[in-house]
Amino acid sequence: NQINLELINFETGCQEIITSLNAYLSLNTNTISNPIILVTGHSLGAAIANLVADELNNGVSSADVYAYTFATPNTVNSASDEDSTNYTNIFNILNNNDFVPHFPVDVPGNTWTRHGQDFHITMPLNIDWILWVDTAMLGIAGHGMPNYYAWLNNLPGTLGKSAEDIT
């Protein structure tokens, strides 16, 4: 079920995703038991995935929900009463050379964060997709998903393990 997120706000998008997921699971109760739910996204999709995982944690056992987000902008105003960082099943992979995870920016009395745990990694610039762009533009080139793909592809060798050994 595809949802055009450009035409709706985050809250509506999250609710539509959760409604669609619940409908799918209820229609398939005979074939799906004890589902594990994986939520992922990049940039705007990461913001939605981060919020969806939070909602699922409140409605489904957090042991059955995992979120892996990439280049996740801030999604939670930390002035709220909720402790958004207490989720151990939401992983936000953030490139230190990416500007998007810093938005929206903090202003006095209004600070921002994300649900889950942040993992800040300095990823080498992957310029295969930006040959026409000046790579000196700070933060712009570090945002592309090819940087995150390259990091993920190199991760097994970096850790001295095979991909199958990484959980």
C-alpha positions in Angstrom: 0.0 0.0 0.0 1.7 3.2 -1.2 1.1 6.5 0.5 2.0 9.8 -1.1 3.8 11.5 1.9 4.4 14.7 0.0 0.8 15.6 0.3 0.3 14.8 3.9 1.9 15.8 7.2 4.1 13.5 9.3 1.4 12.6 11.9 -1.1 11.7 9.2 1.5 9.8 7.3 2.5 7.8 10.4 -1.2 7.0 11.2 -1.8 5.8 7.6 1.2 3.6 7.7 0.2 2.1 11.1 -3.4 1.7 10.0 -2.3 -0.1 6.8 0.1 -2.3 8.8 -2.6 -3.3 11.3 -5.1 -4.0 8.4 -2.5 -6.2 6.7 -1.7 -8.1 9.9 -5.3 -8.6 10.8 -6.1 -9.9 7.3 -3.2 -12.4 7.5 -3.6 -13.8 11.0 -3.7 -17.3 9.7 -0.3 -17.0 7.9 1.6 -14.5 10.1 2.2 -15.2 13.7 4.5 -13.2 16.0 5.6 -10.8 13.3 8.8 -8.9 13.5 8.4 -5.4 12.1 11.3 -3.6 10.5 11.0 0.1 9.8 13.6 2.0 7.7 14.0 5.1 5.8 16.4 7.9 4.6 16.0 11.6 5.2 12.3 12.4 5.1 11.6 8.7 5.0 13.8 8.3 8.1 11.8 11.0 10.0 8.6 9.1 9.2 10.2 5.7 10.1 11.4 7.2 13.4 7.9 8.4 14.3 6.3 5.2 13.1 8.6 3.1 15.2 7.8 5.3 18.3 4.1 4.7 17.6 4.6 1.0 17.2 6.6 0.8 20.4 3.5 2.2 22.2 1.1 -0.3 20.5 3.2 -3.5 19.9 5.9 -5.1 22.0 9.1 -3.2 21.4 10.8 -6.6 21.2 9.0 -7.1 17.9 9.8 -3.7 16.4 13.2 -2.6 14.9 13.9 0.7 13.2 17.1 1.6 11.2 17.1 5.1 9.9 19.6 7.0 7.9 20.2 10.8 7.8 17.3 11.2 10.3 16.3 14.8 10.9 15.2 15.7 14.4 11.7 14.5 15.0 10.9 15.2 18.7 10.7 18.5 20.6 12.5 17.5 23.7 10.5 20.0 25.7 7.8 17.3 25.8 7.5 15.0 28.8 8.5 11.9 26.8 12.0 10.5 27.1 12.6 9.9 23.4 16.0 8.4 23.8 15.0 5.4 25.9 14.2 3.1 22.9 16.9 0.5 22.4 15.2 -0.8 19.2 15.5 2.4 17.2 18.9 3.0 15.6 19.6 6.3 13.8 22.7 6.1 11.6 24.0 9.7 11.1 26.9 10.8 8.9 28.9 13.5 10.6 29.3 15.0 7.1 25.6 15.4 6.6 23.7 18.5 7.5 20.1 17.1 7.6 20.4 15.4 11.0 20.9 18.9 12.5 17.5 20.2 11.5 15.3 21.6 12.8 17.9 23.5 14.9 17.7 24.2 18.6 16.5 27.7 19.7 16.4 28.8 23.3 13.6 27.0 25.1 13.0 24.7 22.1 15.4 21.8 21.7 15.1 18.9 19.3 16.1 15.2 19.2 15.1 11.9 17.7 13.5 8.7 19.1 16.0 6.0 19.8 19.8 5.8 19.8 22.0 8.0 17.5 25.1 6.5 16.0 27.4 9.3 14.6 29.8 8.0 12.0 32.1 9.9 9.7 31.5 8.4 6.3 33.9 9.0 3.5 32.5 11.1 0.7 31.1 8.9 -2.1 31.2 11.2 -5.2 30.0 8.7 -7.8 26.6 10.3 -7.9 27.7 14.0 -7.6 30.4 14.4 -10.2 28.5 17.5 -11.4 28.4 19.1 -8.0 31.2 21.1 -6.2 32.2 18.6 -3.5 33.4 21.6 -1.3 29.8 22.4 -0.5 29.8 21.2 3.1 27.1 18.9 4.2 25.4 18.6 0.8 27.4 15.6 -0.5 27.3 13.8 2.8 23.6 13.5 2.7 23.2 11.1 -0.3 22.1 7.6 0.4 25.1 6.3 -1.7 27.3 7.4 1.2 25.2 5.3 3.6 25.2 2.3 1.2 29.0 2.5 0.8 29.4 2.6 4.6 27.0 -0.4 5.0 28.8 -2.3 2.2 32.2 -1.7 3.9 31.0 -2.5 7.4 31.7 -6.2 7.4 35.3 -5.7 6.4 35.7 -2.8 8.8 34.6 -5.0 11.7 36.7 -7.9 10.5 33.5 -10.0 10.1 31.4 -11.4 7.4 28.0 -9.8 6.7 26.3 -12.9 8.2 28.2 -12.4 11.5 26.8 -8.9 12.0 23.5 -8.7 13.9 
